[in-house]
């Protein structure tokens, strides 16, 4: 009889690397080769050409702009790939999908920042709204640095962090549609677990709880339990975000914490204690309680509409 493996893909990969120390070197070499194969080498332009000319040049070079090094590109793609809509996470490698989405944001997004400095360098910021499933959209931000010598590099690409004036996620569907999508996502183990969590959160926004009936709640609980390893990885990611609140990750930390609260309250109940160590949730809350009061760039506009009042972490961030 085959025993189901409830570990997350991340846990499986990590354990394989621990069992084979040389795997880390091979993975790094593969990541570097993947970045180099994309042809994103050194890119230059005239930094003194003026605001409009520099912005136009950056857009025209979007498919060639990369991070400062292949290792940084690989690291950033692994760290932020799950912030992209599922449809933009593939096909191909994670690095290719991530950089392709970044290029699309630079080429097609709205230029929201273009600031030059006396020293000769310049920062440009682009925002793009991308479609997710079930009537949900997500805002993405690409920041490009132009050095005084004309060299251009991608500085970051992820959810907006500097006082976003619109919701990062906009929920334009219906609770029923979100629930249907959540069930589809959980049944399909090829669909990233984080999107199912997003859909379950969306289903509960603006109301006293989920719109799911008893049978749907029971199926959700069963499906989440079947993907226990991915739930554990989601909790770990929530904790990582909480630890990075002071590094502009306040929105991500609050979003993940709200998704977990929604799933525990509306679907898992006491079963949650058998799936994860609740001490981890307490650790996350303690970190949020400690770090969120120090946040200075949180914007109320970024908070999803309809977040339950008892999700105190949002109010703590945007006080």
N, C-alpha and C positions, 0 to 999 in steps of 0.2 A: 504494500500500500504506500502510495506517495504522500508524504506529508507536505501540505502547502507551505510555501516559503512566504511569510508575511513581512519580510524585511523590505524596506524601501530600496529603489534602485541605487540611491546614494549610499545606503548602508552596505549593500552588496559590493559596490565598487570599492568602498573604503576597506572592507574586510579583505577583498582580493589583493589590494595594494599592501596591506599589512602582512599578508601571507607571502607576498612576493615583493621584497623591498626594491628590486630593480624595476618594478612596474611603474614607480613614480617617475624614474628617469625616462622610461619609454613613453609615458603619457606626456611628459613635458616636451620631449622631442617631437611627438606627433602633433601637439598643439602648435608648436613653433612652425612646423612644416605646413600645417593647415593655414596659418596666418600668412606665411610667405607665399603660398600658392594663390592667395587671393590678389596678389599684386599691389598691396597697399604699402608702397614705399614712401620715400621722402617726397613731400609736396611743397612747392613754394609759390608765393605770389608777391605782389608789390604791396607792402603794408601801408604805404603812404598814398595809395591811389584814391582814397576817399571812402566814406561810409558805404555808399551804394555800390561802387566798383568792387570793393573788397567783399561785400556780401554776395554780389553776383559771381565773383570768382570762386568763392567758397562753395556756392551751390553747384557750379559747373564741375567742381573737383570732388563732389560728394562721394562718388564711387571709389575714389582713390585715397581718401583721408582715413587714417588709422590712428591707433594709439601710439604712445611713445615707444613701445616695444612689443614684440609678439607675446611675451609672458604677461604683460599688462592686459593685452587684448583677450587672452585666454582667461585670465582671472576675472575681468569685468564681465565677460560673456557668461561665465558660470555663476557669477554673483547676481546678475540682473536679468538673465534670460526669462525667468518666470514672471517678470513684470510686463512682458509683451503679450499681446493676444495670442491664443493658442495657434491660430492660423499663421502667425508670423514666426513661429519657433522652428519651422522646418519647411520643406525637407532639407536634407544636408546636415552638416555638422552644426553644433550649437554656436560655434564661433562664426561660421558663415551666416547663419540666420540672424544672429545678433548684429553683426556689422552691416548686413543688408538692410535691416530695419533702421539702423542709425543713419545710413546713407539716405534712405527714403525720407527720414525726418528732416535732414539737412536740405535735401533737394526740393521737397514738396511742402515742408512745414512752414508755419508762420514765424517770421523773424521777430522775436520779442525783445531782443537785446543786442546792441552793437556799440560797444564802448571802447574807445581808444584811450590810451594813457600817454602821459608826457614821455615816458621811457621808450615809447615806440611800439609796444605790444598792444594787442586788441583781443577782446572776448566777444564772441557772438553766441547767442542762444536761440535755438529753434524749438518750437512746440508743434506737435502734430497730434490730432485726435484720430485714434484707430478704433475700428469696430471689433468688438468681442461678440460672443454669442448672445442670443435672447434679448436683443435691444440694448445691450450695454456697450458703452464706449469708454476708452481709457486714454488719458493724456500722457504723452511721452515727451521727454526733453533731451535735446542733444546740445552739448556745450562744446564749442570749438575755440581753440587758442591759436592765435596768430602771433608769432614771436617777432621781435623787432628786425630780425634778419630775414623775415619772410617765410620761415618754415611754419607749416600748418599741422596741427594734430588734434585729434579728438580727445577731449578732456573727460567727459562723462556722457553716458546715455542711459537714462532710466526714468522713473516717475519724476515729475517736477518736484523740486525741493525748496526753492526760494520764494516763499509766500505766494503760492499759486492762487490766482484770483477766480478760478473756476474749479469745480469738483474734479479730482483726479479720475475717479470713476463716476460716470453719469448713468443712471439707471432709467432707461426709457421703455422698459417692457412692463409686464404684469407679474404679480406674484405667482400665478399659475404657470406662466411661461418659464419663470426662473426654476420652479420646482420640476417641471418636465425636463429642463436642461440638466439640472442637478442629477436627476435619476439616470439620464442617458450617460452623463459623464462618469458617474460612479460605476455603472454597469460595464463600461468600456475601460478596461485597465490600461489601454494605450493612451487615454486622455489624461493629461496632467491632473493630479489630485487637487492642486491649488485652485483650478477653475471650478471644480465641484464645490469647494468651500466658499468661493465667491458667490456662486449661485444660491447656496443655502443662506448666506448672509443677506443677499438681495431679496430673497423670499420673505424675510422677516422685517424688512425695513418699513417704517411707517405704520406699523400695527402692533398689537399686543403680543404677537408671536407668529409662528408659521401658519400658513393657510393649509398645510398638508393635513389630510385625514389620518385616521389611526393606521390604516394599512400602509399608507405612504411613509408615515413616520417609522413604522416597524421595518419597512424595507430599507429606508435610509440608514437606520441603525445597523442593520445586518450588513449592508454594503460597506459602510465605514469600517465595521469590525473586520471585514474581509481584507481591507486595505490598511490594516493596523500599522504596518511599517511606514506607510506613507503619512499616516496621521502623526506618528512619532516624529518623522522628519519635518512635518509642518510645525509641530510644537518647537522643535529645535530651531527652525528658521525664525519663528516668532521670538524666541529667546535671543537669537543673534541680532534681530532688529532692535529689540529692547536695549541690548547692550550698546547699540550704535545710535541711540536716540540723539546723543550730543553731536553726532556726525551727520545730521540732517536726515535721519531715518525715522523721524517721529511719525510720519504718516503711515509708513509700512508697518511699524510696530503696532499702531492703533488698529489698523485694518486687520491684521492677522489676529490680534487679541479679540476683536469683535467677532470675527468669523468663528474662532474657537468657542467663545461664550455662547454664540447662537447655536452651534452644534451640540454643546453640552446641555443647554437649557431645553432646547426644543426636540432633540432627537435621541441623545444618548442617556441622559439622566444619570442614574447610579451606575449604569454600565460603563460610563467613562472612567470610573476608578479602576476597572479591570483592564482597560486598554492602554492607559498611560499613567505615569506617576504624577499625581496631582501636585506634588511638591514642586514640579517644574512650572506649573501654572502660578503657584504662589511666588516662586522666584521671579517670574516675569512681572507679576504685579508689583512686587517690591522694587524691582528695577525701574519700572515705569513711574511709580510713585516718587522715586528718588530723582529720576532724570528729567521727566517731562516739565516740571516747574522751571527748569533752566532753559527751555526752548524759547528762542526769541523770534523765529521766522515762521511759526505756524500760522496758518490763515484759516479763519472759520469757513471761508468759501470752499476749501478743499474737503471739508467734512461731508460724507455722504448724507443726503437728506433722509430723514426718518430714522437715524441712529437712535436706539433706545436710550432714554435718559440715564439709566443705571450703568451704561458703558462710560464710566467716569473718566477714563483715560483721555477721551477726546476733549472734554471740557478742561481738563488739567493742562492739555497742550495749548489750547487756544484762548485760555483765560484772558 
